[in-house]
Amino acid sequence: MTLCEVRKEFCEGRHRGKTQSSVAEERARNSPELRRAIQNHSDPRIRGGESAVNRERYVRYDNADPNWNRRRVDPRTIQNHLDNIERQIRRQGARILATRAGQAAARSWLKIVPILNIISTAYDVYDIASAGVDIVQQIQAAREQFSGDVYRIRPDVAVTGPNGQLQAAYDFKFDTDDWQPGQQELYAQDLRNSGAANPEPQSVNAVDCGCDGPARINSAGAVG
């Protein structure tokens, strides 16, 4: 397991000048085992999806506990991003329609992967006009979905299904680490919004994976 491997390597004095989390994230980012696990997963909501390491996501969470000290995302940031996506859709649709005159229904792939975790669907487009309308409708729904209080989250490893919806969220918790205020709640809300089979975020820690070695290792790799 990635955390156990990295923890052991820090015990051995490797990776000087780096943090355990950064090494673990890089290991997960390039893990063929993780890619295979997602591609072959028994749950169709996950199978064929992707993993995202330390990538920013937005989640709506109204009436958050003020003691979390979490800063809300400026609504203009979201609206400007959605405006840009919609403009791209309309431009691409117009270009494809202009080249289709007199031809059988053209086939084209339209894939939109924004920063926001809203639209990430590959369309096999026979009629780009109707597909464009469908995506614009999704954007309108996204405007409503993100009209309340929105916060940034950044799971160490997020697993999304083939439709781009979050299905699992993992955070590496080394010996001195713990969940930050509001972190679990925001991750869980994002999972619920996405219809994940398990709406609870998972911590990956030494106890979970049965690691051996010193009980406490700080983020710089020193044994405590």
Legacy VTK file of the C-alpha trace (Angstrom):
# vtk DataFile Version 3.0
C-alpha trace
ASCII
DATASET POLYDATA
POINTS 224 float
0.000 0.000 0.000
1.269 3.450 -0.949
1.105 5.004 2.515
2.850 2.042 4.121
5.588 2.065 1.492
6.214 5.793 1.885
6.105 5.602 5.676
8.712 2.832 5.668
10.957 4.769 3.289
10.866 7.822 5.554
11.768 5.583 8.508
14.804 4.540 6.491
15.817 8.163 5.985
14.897 8.409 2.319
13.268 11.398 0.568
15.145 14.038 2.548
13.694 17.512 2.051
10.285 16.197 1.002
7.061 15.632 2.909
5.409 12.267 3.291
2.195 13.533 1.705
3.933 14.872 -1.410
5.766 11.582 -1.963
2.585 9.552 -1.403
0.615 11.728 -3.819
3.258 11.388 -6.526
3.277 7.619 -6.011
-0.518 7.490 -6.336
-0.484 9.742 -9.403
1.741 7.291 -11.288
0.299 4.071 -9.875
-0.593 1.477 -12.534
-2.237 -0.586 -9.787
-4.663 2.236 -9.035
-5.501 2.669 -12.723
-6.132 -1.066 -13.119
-8.292 -1.165 -9.995
-10.515 1.592 -11.379
-10.713 0.161 -14.889
-11.667 -3.293 -13.574
-13.837 -2.273 -10.633
-16.940 -4.363 -9.981
-19.121 -1.259 -9.497
-20.138 0.228 -12.892
-20.297 3.655 -11.264
-16.502 3.449 -10.851
-15.383 1.084 -13.618
-13.846 2.996 -16.512
-13.419 6.155 -14.481
-10.304 8.072 -13.467
-8.323 9.101 -10.422
-7.379 12.676 -9.604
-4.552 13.347 -7.150
-4.603 16.547 -5.096
-6.932 18.214 -7.590
-9.240 21.023 -6.546
-12.983 20.385 -6.458
-15.912 22.603 -5.514
-18.758 21.486 -3.284
-21.902 23.276 -2.177
-22.442 23.199 1.573
-24.964 25.605 3.031
-24.886 26.731 6.676
-21.385 25.439 7.353
-20.093 25.598 10.906
-18.334 28.980 11.276
-15.746 27.309 13.524
-14.369 25.550 10.429
-12.971 28.917 9.298
-13.572 27.982 5.668
-13.689 30.715 3.043
-16.549 30.535 0.543
-15.796 30.659 -3.170
-16.735 33.949 -4.811
-19.915 33.233 -6.854
-18.441 35.208 -9.760
-15.642 32.634 -10.077
-18.149 29.871 -10.760
-20.408 31.893 -13.027
-17.476 33.143 -15.119
-16.252 29.578 -15.561
-19.685 28.325 -16.624
-20.063 31.272 -18.997
-16.789 30.297 -20.660
-17.848 26.648 -21.064
-21.164 27.671 -22.607
-19.447 29.948 -25.104
-17.133 27.099 -26.134
-20.091 24.755 -26.667
-21.923 27.242 -28.854
-18.822 27.968 -30.956
-18.002 24.297 -31.462
-21.602 23.462 -32.352
-21.703 26.236 -34.955
-18.436 25.061 -36.569
-19.569 21.443 -36.865
-22.990 22.359 -38.234
-21.328 24.533 -40.872
-19.384 21.530 -42.243
-22.317 19.093 -42.306
-24.380 20.472 -45.176
-25.493 17.704 -47.516
-23.795 14.982 -45.493
-25.157 12.148 -43.389
-25.278 12.823 -39.684
-21.710 13.491 -38.640
-20.130 11.740 -35.683
-17.983 13.766 -33.360
-16.737 13.555 -29.810
-17.427 16.416 -27.477
-15.852 16.173 -24.080
-15.862 18.992 -21.571
-13.787 18.655 -18.430
-14.015 21.895 -16.439
-12.370 22.730 -13.138
-15.809 22.364 -11.613
-16.971 18.823 -10.971
-20.106 19.166 -13.051
-19.798 18.135 -16.664
-17.399 15.420 -17.690
-19.221 13.283 -20.233
-18.068 12.025 -23.609
-20.869 12.494 -26.120
-21.081 10.360 -29.242
-22.761 13.152 -31.151
-25.043 12.422 -34.100
-26.714 15.763 -33.822
-24.397 18.354 -32.312
-27.217 20.861 -32.080
-29.328 18.725 -29.751
-26.229 17.601 -27.828
-25.213 21.226 -27.388
-28.649 22.050 -26.051
-28.414 19.149 -23.620
-25.061 20.344 -22.271
-26.288 23.914 -21.987
-29.201 22.586 -19.945
-26.683 20.845 -17.675
-24.863 24.124 -17.249
-28.103 25.831 -16.265
-28.665 23.091 -13.688
-25.094 23.617 -12.476
-25.772 27.318 -11.995
-28.628 26.389 -9.688
-26.617 23.658 -7.941
-23.800 26.059 -7.129
-25.945 29.062 -6.257
-25.482 28.626 -2.507
-22.377 28.499 -0.345
-19.559 26.768 -2.237
-16.203 25.661 -0.832
-12.970 24.347 -2.313
-11.771 20.876 -1.367
-8.689 18.986 -2.486
-8.751 15.226 -1.721
-5.387 13.485 -1.854
-6.986 10.937 -4.190
-10.431 11.367 -5.748
-11.924 8.553 -7.812
-14.497 9.574 -10.402
-16.704 7.276 -12.430
-16.997 7.251 -16.225
-19.557 10.073 -16.033
-17.157 12.258 -14.062
-19.045 12.092 -10.770
-17.088 11.625 -7.554
-17.321 8.035 -6.274
-14.606 7.881 -3.612
-12.341 10.299 -1.740
-9.185 9.300 0.131
-6.818 11.332 2.271
-3.409 10.174 3.451
-3.157 10.571 7.216
0.342 9.927 8.466
1.030 9.465 12.168
0.820 13.137 13.132
-1.997 13.995 10.695
-5.717 14.272 11.325
-8.791 15.579 9.523
-8.956 19.361 9.349
-12.100 21.153 10.598
-14.923 20.603 8.119
-12.827 18.425 5.813
-14.736 15.180 6.334
-18.103 16.931 6.149
-17.302 18.663 2.857
-15.920 15.494 1.277
-19.019 13.578 2.392
-21.317 16.223 0.923
-19.545 16.014 -2.429
-19.914 12.219 -2.368
-23.623 12.479 -1.532
-24.156 15.013 -4.311
-22.548 12.563 -6.746
-24.623 9.559 -5.657
-21.581 7.582 -4.510
-22.214 4.071 -3.201
-20.257 4.927 -0.047
-20.836 8.570 0.921
-18.070 8.585 3.519
-14.528 9.819 2.777
-11.757 7.434 3.720
-8.554 8.142 5.614
-5.587 5.988 4.694
-3.399 5.636 7.761
-0.848 3.373 9.385
-3.445 1.567 11.462
-5.671 0.856 8.456
-2.904 -0.798 6.465
-1.125 -2.532 9.342
2.156 -0.649 8.995
5.094 -1.640 11.152
7.757 0.723 12.436
7.899 3.762 14.709
4.553 5.046 15.937
5.206 8.706 15.155
6.986 10.256 12.195
6.741 13.958 11.509
6.087 15.449 8.074
9.821 15.962 7.487
10.486 12.289 8.047
11.991 12.451 11.538
11.117 9.651 13.920
9.372 10.861 17.060
LINES 1 225
224 0 1 2 3 4 5 6 7 8 9 10 11 12 13 14 15 16 17 18 19 20 21 22 23 24 25 26 27 28 29 30 31 32 33 34 35 36 37 38 39 40 41 42 43 44 45 46 47 48 49 50 51 52 53 54 55 56 57 58 59 60 61 62 63 64 65 66 67 68 69 70 71 72 73 74 75 76 77 78 79 80 81 82 83 84 85 86 87 88 89 90 91 92 93 94 95 96 97 98 99 100 101 102 103 104 105 106 107 108 109 110 111 112 113 114 115 116 117 118 119 120 121 122 123 124 125 126 127 128 129 130 131 132 133 134 135 136 137 138 139 140 141 142 143 144 145 146 147 148 149 150 151 152 153 154 155 156 157 158 159 160 161 162 163 164 165 166 167 168 169 170 171 172 173 174 175 176 177 178 179 180 181 182 183 184 185 186 187 188 189 190 191 192 193 194 195 196 197 198 199 200 201 202 203 204 205 206 207 208 209 210 211 212 213 214 215 216 217 218 219 220 221 222 223
